[in-house]
Amino acid sequence: MKWERIKNSLGAKFSTKPTLEEMRGILNLSFMHLPVHLRPYFLYLGMYPEDREIYTIDLVRQWIAEGFICNLHGQDLDGVARSYFNDLINRSLIQPGRTFCGKVISCRVHDMMLDLIISKCTEDNFISVAYNYEDIARLHSCKYKVRRLSLQSSVSATSKTLATSMSQVRSYARFGESMYTTPLSQFKYLRVLLFEFSGRRGTSVDLTAIGHLFLLRYLKIDTRFADLVLPTEIQGLVHLETLHVSCCPTQSFPSDIVRLLHLKLPYGTVLPEGIQNMQSVRDLHCTGMPKTLLEDVKGLGKLTNVEDLKLCTPYDQFLVSEQVDALVSSIGMLRDLRRLTLDCKIECEVHGNQLESLLDPPPRIELLNLETWEPRHGFLLGSVERRYTSWNGVPTLPPGHLRDSSRYPWKKYTR
């Protein structure tokens, strides 16, 4: 009925080939018919550059960190955010990207739709986008408070003090090889911090100042080749929920991360010491398992709220027998586990598939991927080989063994 009213209001424009201005009018009309509660979620897409693939999970966690979603009647915030994302997809305001297991895991925004978003963001002072030095200068002299800042180009400038107009920025995103730097420690109201740029080898990115961002809830850094410098401690970030770091191996990583809900560690970084204290974590990705202390491998079993667990070994490193035994035992204790990925090579003295020894596997598992759960020389997995697949819609595991693709021809798990 809503789309019928929109169609009728378009009149003759809809029956003929519309001009560019008429198309903009049609898009604007679709925005005006968008429920008010959905508009912040839609406009927040203006933080991203055009032609960018945007991951659903990033949007969901950024919306939550911004405080868009209220915790009404004990509802799961992730579930509410995903329902709003699906609503935007169903209204054709954003384009679905990749799907996995029947769910949309990424999206894109059409160029004309992004133009509309940026226009509305400017009108409502919702997001400020900077493409060049002139845009930065304009924002510094702006009489309105900048609420959200997206830096989307190669801007060469440095600011030692924060302009009054930027003192209340809540979300700050930086894309591309910009040399523009801001005094992060002065973003005292910042909740979302996103850095995505490849970086040249040898480039250093100093983020030690984030330790002062008391209200920070979401931090994602993808620097690919650049060297990242993080604070040794982040105990002051009492509200931080998401820490997602993709970069070269770091010299040091904060040692006091215990309150997080979502943690992705840099390549080759071991599990934090005292991992068993991270009682709230729901998503944990680690690629440094071989050098992780045995006590911390055992500590994984204490993370009873974990739903998504991905553990990997670098290409030239292997798990030893004691680590494998401790890891399998820990997995058996994760009763809320839904998604498990083990991309781990193991030493040749490990015999058989210890996973099949679990008499009572995690009952809520939905997806299992044993990408390279293999010994150093060949397979020693019995029926569970590289052909391992995901479980789609499987609510429980049968006691005593794990399902595999030789017995159940389900869809192969692929990235």
Secondary structure as UniProt FT lines:
FT   HELIX           2..10
FT   HELIX           11..14
FT   HELIX           20..32
FT   HELIX           36..38
FT   HELIX           39..43
FT   HELIX           44..47
FT   TURN            50..51
FT   STRAND          54..55
FT   HELIX           56..66
FT   TURN            73..74
FT   HELIX           77..90
FT   TURN            91..92
FT   STRAND          95..96
FT   STRAND          99..100
FT   TURN            101..102
FT   STRAND          103..104
FT   STRAND          106..108
FT   HELIX           111..124
FT   STRAND          128..130
FT   HELIX           133..140
FT   STRAND          148..151
FT   HELIX           164..166
FT   TURN            167..168
FT   STRAND          171..175
FT   HELIX           184..186
FT   TURN            188..189
FT   STRAND          192..196
FT   TURN            201..202
FT   STRAND          204..206
FT   HELIX           208..212
FT   TURN            214..215
FT   STRAND          218..222
FT   TURN            224..225
FT   STRAND          227..229
FT   TURN            235..236
FT   TURN            238..239
FT   STRAND          242..246
FT   STRAND          262..264
FT   TURN            267..268
FT   TURN            273..274
FT   HELIX           275..277
FT   TURN            279..280
FT   STRAND          283..286
FT   HELIX           289..291
FT   HELIX           294..299
FT   HELIX           300..302
FT   TURN            304..305
FT   STRAND          308..312
FT   TURN            315..316
FT   HELIX           321..332
FT   TURN            335..336
FT   STRAND          339..343
FT   STRAND          345..346
FT   TURN            348..349
FT   HELIX           354..357
FT   TURN            363..364
FT   STRAND          367..369
FT   STRAND          374..375
FT   TURN            382..383
FT   TURN            386..387
FT   TURN            399..400
FT   TURN            405..407
//
